[in-house]
Amino acid sequence: MNKSFKIFLNIVIIAAVGLVAFLVIRNFMTDGKVQREIKEIYDLIYNSDEETYDLETIYTKLDDVVSNDGYAIVEIVAKDYLSDVFDKILELEDIINDERMNDVLTVTNYKEDGPNFTDTINYLDETKQKVLNLKASMLGDLEVNTIMSYIINEDLEESYIDLYGTLEFAKESNINKNKENIESAVDSFVSQIEGMESVIDFLIENKNEWEINDDMIVFDDTSLSNEYNDMISSIR
């Protein structure tokens, strides 16, 4: 082996090692770029200190793609998942914050729908069923199989699938925390609805024992008035 060939071989080896190092570093940096992008969106959805969502920022980030090649597919799929989840979070908030819920135990509603409260009963029943169905759907979205189903059929190399599995929403601790938060929010809301249903049932059962006088509900019997007030206090 002559000297020139040795020099050429060394150059080839150095170039190959350099290329491998470059690809490893590039992939590492791209992994981090995707992870940071998804974490930013995740934090805007789940960890924001603001009382309302920054919808413009969230939807802009969900629509943008900051990576390339297989990484772009991972990013797009992850954002598809977060978009589906976020839609249901907003739907849940709309149900919980429905203004009509605040009117159920008001004199205005007692006048309009009492003493049989047909519309009120239907509204409470439908709302409770709707929120329980949504809870089941949201908890289903937090199952690992559901999360991974977004990426599994994309015909990607295993490394890309592994990257997807490391993203913020796929971490076990976050999955468990989000499940607890959903269950807590929905269970609390359902408990509130059931408390309202109890009050409405009470008013129906005693419909001949109360009336509206000067925009106040007045009972014929003090014990009924006390029971009503206790029920209202327990809900609030």
PyMOL commands that set and color helices and strands:
alter all, ss='L'
color gray80, all
select helices_A, chain A and resi 3-46+55-63+69-96+99-103+107-113+118-141+144-152+158-166+168-170+172-205+222-235
alter helices_A, ss='H'
color red, helices_A
select strands_A, chain A and resi 210-213+216-219
alter strands_A, ss='S'
color yellow, strands_A
deselect
rebuild
show_as cartoon
